[in-house]
Amino acid sequence: MHSVSFPGFLGDTSYSNTLTDAASEFLLEGHSTNQEENVPMDSKRVYLGAQVLSLLDNLPFYRDVVSARFKLWEGWCLGWPLTIMIFDIMEEMWCLLQSDPIDKNIHALKLSKEMFQTHARPFKTPANMPWSDFKHALSGRWETVGLMFCITGLSTEWLSEDDPIFQQPGSTDPRSLATMASAVSDICLQFCDGAGIINDIVCWLLMHQTTLLTTVYGDSDPRPWRKLGELTTTVFALGLHQEPSYQLPLYLAELRKRTMVATFSIDKILATFLGRPPLLCYFGLPAAGILSAELLRRSRSIVSDSNIHFPRSEIIQSLSIFSSHLGTFIPFYEGNYRISQPGQRVIRHILDQVLSSSGPVATGITKSSELPEQELPVGDLLNEVDADDRDLFLDWIDGTVEHKSDSWLRWVNFN
């Protein structure tokens, strides 16, 4: 079965540079069209997919586990709004809220067939794609199902076996739940591999599953390291190591930055623990860029969070020293010189803006720690927030944006 995804990021020495732009575009478009016309349906995979989907009957329990984890600690790469959105998508897809009774096995087989048909179409994210369309595109995809199970499995690490959640009817113990989530997410990845699918959701799934494997089997087990290899190659294939493309929606470009940072951290932690060379070798500029962007965003934010430690003065000092040395660390004849010089200018420009600004107006600043403790909502948390506004979207992920309902703000800060 041919791949339904485009080749992804191709560097200067790739085969694509031997073709003209017009010819490349023609071949890629023709390649995609042929794949959509004739995709075989494997009955064994459909049946296995139905078995996976039947586990969604216990979706309320999975949601309770993840919600309990977020009440203990708020840090998460995707954040609470995106996490709960994934659960909402799963509920809608599984028709959990539908009043008419449906035979679970028949429904699972039917839905499994539909999802494999969805996998026969490329997952496209044009620059003008609205957030609502992106959310809709996540539905009916195996990588989204696998991601939901991975998030659930990872949440068990934060809860004890005697937690009331694991005592209710239909529940299972944390260890068994994490093991099941690892196996199910791996099956979903196999479905993606079988169709040659590579996209941002697959990357999120690989990132979470790598961490889940360390939880289930330990850091020294070969499985997390092997999965980390898949994750890093996917990161490069998607071009996450490059500057975000203008052909991407703004919200996806920002999510890619978070994915890159999380993958970088996982790689360094696991490589250090095992005493092996990291799979992602990076110059210090990306980390400086991330700190600079966060520094600038916080200087413009109207909401502060006293619960998150952000050493502003120390970061400003470190960035100043780093930018002053960029001009001397890399000689002009080296390849990285072309990257370091614009990076130096950007960092200095951001520092000038931050230091020349007195910060957000003091009046009306709200600290998330002052917000009342309430139940976690399950509604559309992005309602009335412009996903094309970078600062607003980042504040939404971090839970520091004014919203018509404040009950969820204190739960969604990203550390």
FENSUL-V534849 format. One record per pair of residues at least 4 apart in sequence whose ideal C-beta (glycine too) atoms are under 6 Angstrom apart, sorted by the first residue. I is the first residue (numbers start at 1). J is the second residue. Records with the same first field share a line. If there is no record, write none. Layout:
BEGIN
I->J, J
END
This chain:
BEGIN
2->35
3->196
4->35, 122, 195, 196
5->196, 197, 198
8->237, 238
9->239
10->14, 16
16->24
19->23, 24
32->122
36->120, 121
39->120
46->112, 113
49->112
50->108, 109, 112
52->184, 187
53->108, 111, 112
54->104, 108
56->94
59->90, 96
61->171
62->152
63->87
64->165
65->152, 155, 165
66->151, 152, 155
67->376
68->159, 165
69->155, 158
70->80, 411
72->158
74->411, 413
75->415
77->258, 262
78->82, 83
79->397, 412, 414
80->84, 411, 412
81->381, 412
86->148
89->138, 139
90->148
91->96
93->139
102->107
115->140
118->140
119->195
123->199
125->129, 252
127->247, 249
129->133, 134, 249
131->251, 387
138->144
142->188, 191, 192
143->192, 201, 202, 205
144->201
145->188
146->185, 188, 205
147->204, 205
149->181, 184, 185
150->185, 208, 209, 212
152->181
153->178, 181, 182, 212
154->212
156->174, 177, 178
157->215
159->163, 174
161->173, 174
166->171, 173
172->176, 177
178->215, 216
179->216
182->212, 216
185->209
192->197, 202
198->202, 237
203->234, 238, 259
205->209
206->230, 231, 234
207->231, 262, 263
209->227
210->224, 227, 228, 231, 266
213->217, 223, 224, 227
214->219, 224
217->221, 223
219->273
222->226
228->270
231->263
232->279, 280
235->240, 263
236->241
240->256, 260
244->248, 253, 256
248->252, 253
250->388, 390
251->387, 393
264->280
267->271, 278, 279, 280
268->278
271->276, 278
282->286
284->288
285->343
288->322, 347
291->315
292->347, 350
295->315, 354
296->350
297->394
299->354, 357, 359
302->360
303->366, 400
304->365, 367
305->368, 413
306->367, 369
307->369
308->413
311->315
319->347
323->344, 347, 348
325->329
326->340, 344
330->334, 336, 337, 340
332->337
336->340
351->355
352->356
368->409, 410
371->406, 409, 410
374->407
376->411
377->407, 408
385->392, 396
386->392
387->393
395->400, 401
396->401
398->413, 414
399->409, 412, 413
END
